[in-house]
Structures are given as C-alpha cells and as structure tokens.
Amino acid sequence: MSMKFVNVALVLFAEVLTTDAVSCYLCDSGSNKNCGDPFSAAGVSSITGCKACTKATSLGVVTRMCTMWTSSEACNEDKGRESCTCIRDLCNAAPQVTVTMGTILTGSTAVLLMELLFMF
C-alpha cells in the first residue's frame, strides 16, 4: 500500500471524525402549532449534541427532532410520509431541507484527493 494512499485515507478519516454536534428543533405540530409549516421558533424547544436533525411530515403532522445515527443529508418519501435529514444547527426549521455547501465541498475534496492519489 502506498504512503500516498495512507495519507489520503487519514485526511478523509480525520475530516469525518471532526464533524461537530449540531442543535436541532424538537417538536411536533400535533401539540405545538408553531412546529408546522410555516415554522415559528417561538415556544419550540431545541436540543444540542445531535449528529443530525430531521423533519418528517406524515398525515399532516410535522415532526422536528434530533437523530444520533446519521451524519448525512437526504430526503425520502414513502407512502405519503416525507422525511428529511440535515447536518447544520437548527436546520430542521426549513420548509424543505437542502444539501449544504459543506457536504458538496467534502465530496469534491474527496474526489480530488483520490484523483491525485491515483494520478502518480
């Protein structure tokens, strides 16, 4: 195994490990009308120490919460239930969660490093 490969692997591993904990809103529109869309932070709790935030909509009820088992951004829709995950502070306030510039830059950096690794 080349030393270049080891160095690239260490850089990518270090980047993954330095992902900071995020704060997320924690509510559901069934018990707090401010939690729905449009969202209002007034009277809505938040929690710190999450890996990611989620916003889910099912049967007209919006739920915003913290998750500890993912650190990626994505949206899924299945049988009328929509769920989006994001990795920025209080990002689950948005009407629609979107991919951040940090995610794009991380992916681009990984591709460039891999190209440099295999170019020589």
C-alpha positions as CSV (number, residue, x, y, z in Angstrom):
1,M,0.0,0.0,0.0
2,S,1.5,3.3,-1.0
3,M,2.2,6.1,1.5
4,K,0.1,8.5,-0.5
5,F,-3.0,6.2,-0.1
6,V,-2.4,6.1,3.7
7,N,-2.1,9.9,3.9
8,V,-5.3,10.4,1.9
9,A,-7.2,7.9,4.0
10,L,-6.0,9.6,7.2
11,V,-7.1,13.0,5.9
12,L,-10.6,11.7,5.0
13,F,-10.9,9.8,8.2
14,A,-9.9,12.9,10.2
15,E,-12.5,15.0,8.3
16,V,-15.3,12.5,9.2
17,L,-14.2,12.5,12.9
18,T,-14.3,16.3,13.2
19,T,-18.0,16.6,12.5
20,D,-19.4,18.7,15.2
21,A,-22.6,18.0,17.1
22,V,-25.5,20.1,16.0
23,S,-28.5,21.6,17.6
24,C,-32.0,20.7,16.4
25,Y,-35.6,21.8,17.0
26,L,-37.6,19.3,18.9
27,C,-41.4,19.5,18.4
28,D,-44.5,18.2,16.6
29,S,-47.3,20.2,15.1
30,G,-49.9,18.0,16.8
31,S,-49.1,19.5,20.1
32,N,-47.5,22.8,19.1
33,K,-48.9,24.8,16.1
34,N,-45.6,26.7,15.7
35,C,-43.9,23.4,14.7
36,G,-45.9,23.1,11.4
37,D,-45.3,24.9,8.1
38,P,-44.8,27.8,8.2
39,F,-42.4,27.3,11.2
40,S,-42.1,29.7,14.1
41,A,-39.4,29.1,16.7
42,A,-41.5,30.8,19.4
43,G,-42.2,28.3,22.1
44,V,-40.3,25.5,20.4
45,S,-37.6,23.6,22.2
46,S,-34.2,22.7,20.8
47,I,-31.7,20.1,21.8
48,T,-27.9,20.0,21.4
49,G,-25.5,17.2,20.8
50,C,-27.2,15.6,17.8
51,K,-25.4,14.0,14.8
52,A,-28.2,15.4,12.5
53,C,-31.6,17.0,12.6
54,T,-34.8,15.6,10.9
55,K,-38.1,16.9,9.8
56,A,-40.8,14.5,9.0
57,T,-44.3,15.0,7.7
58,S,-47.0,12.3,8.0
59,L,-50.8,12.6,7.9
60,G,-50.4,16.4,8.0
61,V,-48.4,16.3,11.2
62,V,-44.9,17.9,11.1
63,T,-42.3,16.4,13.5
64,R,-38.8,18.0,14.0
65,M,-36.3,16.1,16.0
66,C,-32.7,15.1,16.7
67,T,-31.0,11.9,15.5
68,M,-27.8,10.2,16.7
69,W,-27.4,7.6,13.9
70,T,-26.7,9.5,10.7
71,S,-24.4,12.3,9.6
72,S,-25.6,12.7,6.0
73,E,-28.2,14.8,4.3
74,A,-31.1,13.2,2.4
75,C,-34.8,13.3,1.9
76,N,-37.1,10.2,1.5
77,E,-40.7,9.9,0.6
78,D,-42.7,6.7,1.1
79,K,-46.5,6.2,1.2
80,G,-47.3,9.8,1.9
81,R,-44.6,10.2,4.6
82,E,-41.7,12.6,3.8
83,S,-38.6,12.7,5.9
84,C,-35.5,14.9,5.5
85,T,-32.2,14.9,7.4
86,C,-29.7,17.8,7.6
87,I,-26.5,18.4,9.5
88,R,-26.4,22.1,10.4
89,D,-27.5,23.9,13.6
90,L,-31.3,24.2,13.7
91,C,-31.6,23.3,10.0
92,N,-34.8,21.4,10.6
93,A,-36.7,24.7,10.8
94,A,-36.6,24.9,7.0
95,P,-39.7,24.1,5.0
96,Q,-37.5,21.8,2.9
97,V,-34.1,20.6,4.0
98,T,-31.4,21.0,1.4
99,V,-27.8,19.8,0.9
100,T,-25.3,22.2,2.4
101,M,-22.2,23.7,0.7
102,G,-20.1,21.8,3.3
103,T,-21.4,18.5,2.0
104,I,-20.6,19.5,-1.5
105,L,-17.1,20.6,-0.6
106,T,-16.4,17.5,1.4
107,G,-17.4,15.3,-1.5
108,S,-15.4,17.4,-4.0
109,T,-12.3,17.3,-1.8
110,A,-12.5,13.5,-1.5
111,V,-12.8,13.1,-5.3
112,L,-9.8,15.5,-5.9
113,L,-7.7,13.7,-3.3
114,M,-8.5,10.3,-4.9
115,E,-7.6,11.6,-8.3
116,L,-4.3,13.0,-7.0
117,L,-3.6,9.7,-5.3
118,F,-4.1,7.6,-8.5
119,M,-2.6,10.1,-10.9
120,F,1.0,9.2,-9.9
